[in-house]
Amino acid sequence: MSQFRGLFPAAITPLTADGKVYEKGLRQYLEFNIQAGVHGFWLAGGTGESVLLDDEDNRRVAGIAADQNGGRIVNIMHVGAATTARACALAEHAADVGCESICAVPPFFYTPSDDQVVEHYKAVGAAADLPLFLYNLPAATNVDLTPAVVQRLRDEVPQLQGLKHSSPNFGNARVFAEMGLDCFIGSATLMLPALTVGCCGLVDGPPAFAPELWLNVWQAYQAGDLRSAEAAQRRALDVYGLFTSDYLATMKYIVGLRIGLDLGGPKETRNTLTDEAKAELRSRVEALNLEAVTPA
């Protein structure tokens, strides 16, 4: 059975006041999720702000996470970049520091042809020779990895293990799973329905704040208790009411509440939370009655 199954929170990247990776915060945050029972992490993806960090900071995330997790869970390190050369260099580094797997968005900004997408993933896969996950995030990349393209990648990229499917076309998740790929759904609102059509698990940001809620969905479904899984999914959806347009700032603040550390704000200062917004968030987090909400 594949090791790539279950709950893989899309990790935030805690930052210091000067915008660098906050090592203590990252380690404590990862450990909080490991102790909760998550199966792995999706590191430096959209929630982890990789496209806003420089390559050295992304390398630090990979090294810190590999060291902290110590083989207890599975790391999938995002190495996607606008150029193939940068993605390959990050992939090679992820392998060198001990990450178990890599993932990557397709080339973006200059919309690539299907042939260019295939050649890009061939190079990235070969650079690390680790299990490779595609990151299908068309809202951000303007590239939708269709079943036809994914089938080509399945045939031509030997390292391909699976993908995170964050496209509005939910039906393609079943198609990808039927190709024999490990398909993670990219929306925590769809974890249970995705499992019923063959997805291997969930990758999304909000479970990093309350992993126990989505682990309840996973465990009930694995036990064949659909009624309990449905109840757990409804309970988990309560968390989504916390998020505003300031998604990254909200994520960092509410994760910080749970572990008792200030994890900083987004890399770019365009997203901010006022003191009033923080007070309201804290009140709403506490109303969820999660265990051990730690004072900030």
C-alpha positions as CSV (number, residue, x, y, z in Angstrom):
1,M,0.0,0.0,0.0
2,S,1.2,3.5,-0.9
3,Q,2.7,5.6,2.0
4,F,1.0,8.6,0.3
5,R,-2.4,8.4,1.8
6,G,-4.3,10.2,4.5
7,L,-4.1,13.7,5.9
8,F,-1.2,15.9,4.6
9,P,-1.6,19.5,5.8
10,A,-0.4,22.1,3.4
11,A,2.1,23.7,5.8
12,I,2.4,27.4,6.4
13,T,5.9,29.0,6.6
14,P,6.3,30.9,9.8
15,L,8.3,34.1,9.3
16,T,10.4,36.4,11.5
17,A,9.8,40.2,11.5
18,D,12.3,40.6,8.8
19,G,10.6,38.1,6.5
20,K,13.0,35.1,7.0
21,V,12.0,31.5,7.9
22,Y,11.3,31.3,11.7
23,E,12.9,28.0,12.5
24,K,11.5,27.5,16.0
25,G,8.0,28.3,14.8
26,L,8.2,25.9,11.9
27,R,9.5,23.1,14.1
28,Q,6.9,23.6,16.8
29,Y,4.1,23.8,14.2
30,L,5.2,20.6,12.5
31,E,5.5,18.8,15.7
32,F,2.0,19.9,16.8
33,N,0.6,18.2,13.7
34,I,2.8,15.1,14.0
35,Q,1.6,14.6,17.5
36,A,-2.0,15.0,16.3
37,G,-1.4,12.0,14.0
38,V,-1.1,13.5,10.5
39,H,0.4,11.3,7.8
40,G,2.6,13.8,6.1
41,F,3.1,17.4,5.0
42,W,2.8,19.3,1.7
43,L,5.6,21.8,2.3
44,A,6.0,25.2,0.7
45,G,3.0,25.1,-1.6
46,G,0.5,27.9,-1.9
47,T,-0.2,28.0,1.8
48,G,3.6,27.9,2.4
49,E,4.2,31.0,0.2
50,S,7.0,29.4,-1.8
51,V,6.5,31.7,-4.8
52,L,7.1,34.7,-2.4
53,L,10.2,33.2,-0.8
54,D,13.6,33.2,-2.3
55,D,15.2,29.9,-3.1
56,E,17.4,29.8,-0.1
57,D,14.4,30.2,2.2
58,N,12.6,27.4,0.4
59,R,15.8,25.2,0.9
60,R,15.7,26.1,4.6
61,V,12.1,24.9,4.8
62,A,13.0,21.6,3.2
63,G,16.0,21.1,5.5
64,I,14.2,22.0,8.7
65,A,11.2,19.9,8.0
66,A,13.3,16.8,7.0
67,D,15.3,17.1,10.2
68,Q,12.3,17.8,12.5
69,N,10.1,15.0,11.0
70,G,13.0,12.5,11.1
71,G,11.2,9.9,9.0
72,R,8.2,9.7,11.3
73,I,5.9,11.0,8.5
74,V,6.2,11.7,4.8
75,N,7.3,15.1,3.5
76,I,6.3,16.2,0.0
77,M,8.4,19.3,-0.7
78,H,7.1,21.8,-3.3
79,V,9.9,22.7,-5.7
80,G,7.8,24.4,-8.4
81,A,9.2,27.5,-10.0
82,A,8.7,29.6,-13.2
83,T,11.8,28.1,-14.8
84,T,12.7,24.4,-15.1
85,A,16.3,25.1,-14.0
86,R,15.2,26.6,-10.7
87,A,12.7,23.8,-10.1
88,C,15.4,21.2,-10.8
89,A,17.9,22.8,-8.4
90,L,15.2,22.9,-5.6
91,A,14.3,19.2,-6.4
92,E,17.9,18.1,-6.1
93,H,18.3,19.9,-2.8
94,A,15.1,18.4,-1.4
95,A,16.5,14.9,-2.1
96,D,19.8,15.8,-0.6
97,V,18.4,16.9,2.7
98,G,16.1,13.9,3.1
99,C,12.6,14.8,1.9
100,E,10.7,11.7,0.9
101,S,9.0,13.2,-2.1
102,I,8.6,16.4,-4.2
103,C,5.8,18.2,-5.9
104,A,5.7,21.0,-8.4
105,V,3.3,23.3,-10.2
106,P,3.7,23.3,-14.0
107,P,5.6,26.3,-15.5
108,F,3.5,29.4,-15.2
109,F,3.2,33.0,-16.3
110,Y,4.1,32.2,-19.9
111,T,1.4,29.6,-20.5
112,P,3.3,26.4,-21.7
113,S,2.2,24.0,-24.4
114,D,1.4,20.4,-23.4
115,D,4.8,19.3,-24.8
116,Q,6.6,21.9,-22.6
117,V,4.7,20.7,-19.5
118,V,5.8,17.2,-20.2
119,E,9.4,18.1,-20.8
120,H,9.4,20.3,-17.6
121,Y,8.2,17.4,-15.4
122,K,10.6,15.0,-17.0
123,A,13.5,17.2,-16.0
124,V,12.2,17.9,-12.5
125,G,11.6,14.2,-11.9
126,A,15.0,13.2,-13.0
127,A,16.7,15.9,-10.9
128,A,15.6,14.3,-7.7
129,D,14.6,10.8,-8.6
130,L,12.0,10.8,-5.8
131,P,8.3,10.2,-6.0
132,L,6.9,13.2,-7.9
133,F,3.5,14.8,-7.4
134,L,1.9,17.2,-9.8
135,Y,0.3,20.3,-8.4
136,N,-2.8,21.1,-10.4
137,L,-3.7,24.6,-9.3
138,P,-5.1,26.3,-12.5
139,A,-6.5,29.3,-10.6
140,A,-2.9,30.4,-9.8
141,T,-0.9,28.9,-12.7
142,N,-3.4,29.3,-15.6
143,V,-2.5,25.7,-16.5
144,D,-5.0,23.0,-16.0
145,L,-3.5,19.5,-16.0
146,T,-6.1,17.7,-18.0
147,P,-6.5,13.9,-18.0
148,A,-4.9,13.8,-21.5
149,V,-1.8,15.6,-20.2
150,V,-1.6,13.6,-17.0
151,Q,-1.9,10.4,-19.0
152,R,1.1,11.5,-21.0
153,L,3.0,12.3,-17.8
154,R,2.0,8.9,-16.4
155,D,3.5,7.3,-19.5
156,E,6.6,9.4,-19.8
157,V,7.8,10.4,-16.3
158,P,8.9,7.3,-14.4
159,Q,9.0,9.2,-11.1
160,L,5.3,10.3,-11.2
161,Q,3.5,9.1,-8.1
162,G,0.4,11.3,-8.1
163,L,-1.0,14.8,-7.8
164,K,-2.8,17.3,-5.7
165,H,-6.0,18.2,-7.6
166,S,-7.1,21.7,-6.9
167,S,-9.1,22.3,-10.0
168,P,-12.8,23.1,-10.1
169,N,-13.3,20.0,-12.2
170,F,-13.9,17.6,-9.3
171,G,-14.8,14.7,-11.7
172,N,-11.2,14.5,-12.9
173,A,-10.2,13.3,-9.5
174,R,-11.8,10.0,-10.1
175,V,-10.1,9.8,-13.6
176,F,-6.7,10.4,-12.1
177,A,-7.2,7.8,-9.4
178,E,-8.3,5.3,-12.0
179,M,-5.0,5.9,-13.8
180,G,-3.3,4.4,-10.7
181,L,-2.1,7.7,-9.4
182,D,-2.2,8.8,-5.8
183,C,-4.7,11.7,-6.1
184,F,-5.0,14.1,-3.1
185,I,-8.0,16.4,-3.2
186,G,-7.0,20.0,-2.7
187,S,-10.0,21.2,-0.8
188,A,-10.8,20.3,2.8
189,T,-14.5,20.9,2.1
190,L,-14.4,17.9,-0.2
191,M,-12.4,15.3,1.7
192,L,-15.1,12.8,2.3
193,P,-16.7,12.9,-1.2
194,A,-13.2,12.7,-2.7
195,L,-12.4,9.6,-0.7
196,T,-15.6,8.0,-2.1
197,V,-14.4,8.4,-5.7
198,G,-10.9,7.0,-5.1
199,C,-8.8,9.9,-3.8
200,C,-6.0,8.8,-1.5
201,G,-6.4,11.7,1.0
202,L,-6.4,15.5,1.5
203,V,-3.9,18.3,1.1
204,D,-5.1,21.7,2.2
205,G,-4.2,24.5,4.7
206,P,-6.9,24.6,7.3
207,P,-6.3,21.1,8.6
208,A,-2.9,22.3,9.8
209,F,-4.8,24.4,12.4
210,A,-7.2,21.7,13.5
211,P,-5.8,18.4,12.2
212,E,-7.9,16.3,14.6
213,L,-11.1,17.3,12.8
214,W,-10.0,16.0,9.4
215,L,-8.3,13.0,11.0
216,N,-11.7,12.1,12.4
217,V,-13.1,12.1,8.8
218,W,-10.2,9.8,7.6
219,Q,-10.5,7.4,10.5
220,A,-14.2,7.0,10.3
221,Y,-14.1,6.4,6.5
222,Q,-11.3,3.9,6.8
223,A,-13.4,2.0,9.5
224,G,-16.3,1.9,7.1
225,D,-18.5,4.1,9.3
226,L,-19.9,6.5,6.7
227,R,-22.4,8.0,9.1
228,S,-19.6,9.1,11.5
229,A,-17.5,10.2,8.6
230,E,-20.3,12.5,7.4
231,A,-20.7,13.9,10.9
232,A,-17.0,14.5,11.1
233,Q,-16.9,16.3,7.7
234,R,-19.7,18.6,8.8
235,R,-17.9,19.4,12.0
236,A,-14.7,20.1,10.1
237,L,-16.5,22.5,7.9
238,D,-17.1,24.8,10.9
239,V,-13.5,25.8,10.6
240,Y,-14.0,27.3,7.2
241,G,-16.1,30.1,8.7
242,L,-13.0,31.5,10.2
243,F,-11.3,32.4,6.9
244,T,-11.6,35.8,5.3
245,S,-9.9,37.2,2.2
246,D,-6.8,37.5,4.4
247,Y,-6.2,33.7,4.1
248,L,-2.5,33.6,4.8
249,A,-2.6,36.1,7.7
250,T,-5.6,34.2,9.2
251,M,-3.9,30.8,8.9
252,K,-0.7,32.0,10.7
253,Y,-2.6,33.7,13.4
254,I,-4.9,30.8,14.3
255,V,-2.2,28.2,14.1
256,G,-0.2,30.5,16.4
257,L,-3.1,30.4,18.8
258,R,-2.9,26.6,19.0
259,I,0.8,26.4,19.6
260,G,1.4,29.5,21.6
261,L,3.8,31.3,19.3
262,D,3.6,34.4,17.0
263,L,4.2,32.9,13.6
264,G,4.4,36.3,11.8
265,G,2.4,37.5,8.9
266,P,2.5,36.8,5.2
267,K,5.7,37.5,3.3
268,E,4.0,40.4,1.5
269,T,2.4,43.0,3.7
270,R,-0.7,43.4,1.6
271,N,-2.6,41.0,3.9
272,T,-2.9,42.3,7.5
273,L,-5.1,41.6,10.5
274,T,-6.2,44.4,12.8
275,D,-6.3,43.9,16.5
276,E,-10.0,43.8,16.3
277,A,-9.9,41.1,13.7
278,K,-7.5,39.1,15.8
279,A,-9.7,39.4,18.9
280,E,-12.7,38.2,16.9
281,L,-10.8,35.3,15.4
282,R,-9.6,34.2,18.9
283,S,-13.1,34.2,20.2
284,R,-14.4,32.1,17.3
285,V,-11.5,29.7,17.6
286,E,-12.2,29.2,21.3
287,A,-15.9,28.7,20.4
288,L,-15.0,25.6,18.4
289,N,-14.0,23.9,21.7
290,L,-10.8,22.4,20.4
291,E,-8.4,21.1,22.9
292,A,-5.6,23.2,24.4
293,V,-6.1,26.5,22.6
294,T,-3.0,28.3,23.9
295,P,-3.1,32.0,24.7
296,A,-1.1,34.0,22.2
